[in-house]
Amino acid sequence: MNMNYCKYENCSKDLSNCLKGIEDGAYDNLDQYEREGLLDLLSYCEVILTYKEEIQETLEEQALNEGNDVI
Protein backbone atom coordinates (compact mmCIF):
# COMPACT_ATOMS: atom_id res chain seq x y z
CA MET A 1 0.00 0.00 0.00
CA ASN A 2 1.26 3.46 -0.86
CA MET A 3 1.83 6.05 1.83
CA ASN A 4 -0.56 9.02 1.64
CA TYR A 5 2.25 11.48 0.98
CA CYS A 6 3.35 9.71 -2.21
CA LYS A 7 0.43 7.60 -3.43
CA TYR A 8 -0.32 9.68 -6.52
CA GLU A 9 3.35 10.02 -7.45
CA ASN A 10 3.98 6.29 -7.11
CA CYS A 11 0.77 5.32 -8.89
CA SER A 12 1.42 7.73 -11.76
CA LYS A 13 4.80 6.08 -12.37
CA ASP A 14 3.20 2.63 -12.32
CA LEU A 15 0.38 3.81 -14.59
CA SER A 16 2.93 5.27 -17.00
CA ASN A 17 4.59 1.85 -17.17
CA CYS A 18 1.21 0.22 -17.85
CA LEU A 19 0.46 2.78 -20.56
CA LYS A 20 3.75 1.98 -22.28
CA GLY A 21 2.80 -1.70 -22.26
CA ILE A 22 -0.61 -0.90 -23.74
CA GLU A 23 0.93 1.31 -26.42
CA ASP A 24 3.33 -1.53 -27.26
CA GLY A 25 0.43 -3.99 -27.52
CA ALA A 26 1.72 -6.01 -24.57
CA TYR A 27 -1.76 -7.17 -23.54
CA ASP A 28 -2.46 -9.88 -26.09
CA ASN A 29 -1.03 -12.80 -24.12
CA LEU A 30 -1.90 -12.18 -20.48
CA ASP A 31 -2.66 -14.71 -17.79
CA GLN A 32 -5.97 -14.53 -15.95
CA TYR A 33 -4.65 -12.31 -13.14
CA GLU A 34 -3.15 -9.80 -15.55
CA ARG A 35 -6.33 -9.74 -17.69
CA GLU A 36 -8.41 -9.06 -14.59
CA GLY A 37 -5.93 -6.41 -13.49
CA LEU A 38 -6.07 -4.66 -16.85
CA LEU A 39 -9.87 -4.73 -16.85
CA ASP A 40 -9.85 -3.30 -13.32
CA LEU A 41 -7.43 -0.61 -14.47
CA LEU A 42 -9.75 0.36 -17.32
CA SER A 43 -12.67 0.62 -14.89
CA TYR A 44 -10.65 2.76 -12.47
CA CYS A 45 -9.60 5.06 -15.30
CA GLU A 46 -13.21 5.56 -16.33
CA VAL A 47 -14.18 6.51 -12.77
CA ILE A 48 -11.16 8.80 -12.34
CA LEU A 49 -12.13 10.65 -15.51
CA THR A 50 -15.51 11.49 -13.97
CA TYR A 51 -13.55 13.54 -11.39
CA LYS A 52 -11.26 15.21 -13.93
CA GLU A 53 -12.78 18.70 -13.90
CA GLU A 54 -13.17 18.74 -10.11
CA ILE A 55 -9.57 17.62 -9.63
CA GLN A 56 -8.21 20.16 -12.12
CA GLU A 57 -10.14 23.00 -10.51
CA THR A 58 -8.98 22.03 -7.03
CA LEU A 59 -5.34 21.71 -8.09
CA GLU A 60 -5.43 25.02 -9.94
CA GLU A 61 -6.94 26.75 -6.91
CA GLN A 62 -4.33 25.17 -4.66
CA ALA A 63 -1.50 26.28 -6.95
CA LEU A 64 -2.84 29.84 -7.02
CA ASN A 65 -3.20 29.92 -3.24
CA GLU A 66 0.39 28.76 -2.88
CA GLY A 67 1.60 31.35 -5.38
CA ASN A 68 2.63 28.72 -7.91
CA ASP A 69 1.97 28.67 -11.62
CA VAL A 70 -1.27 27.00 -12.58
CA ILE A 71 -0.72 23.51 -13.93
Number of C-alpha atoms within 10 A of each C-alpha: 4 10 8 8 8 10 11 12 12 13 12 12 11 12 13 12 12 16 13 12 12 13 10 9 10 12 14 8 9 12 10 9 9 12 14 12 13 16 12 12 14 12 11 11 11 11 11 11 11 10 10 11 10 11 13 13 12 12 14 16 15 13 14 13 11 10 9 11 9 14 9
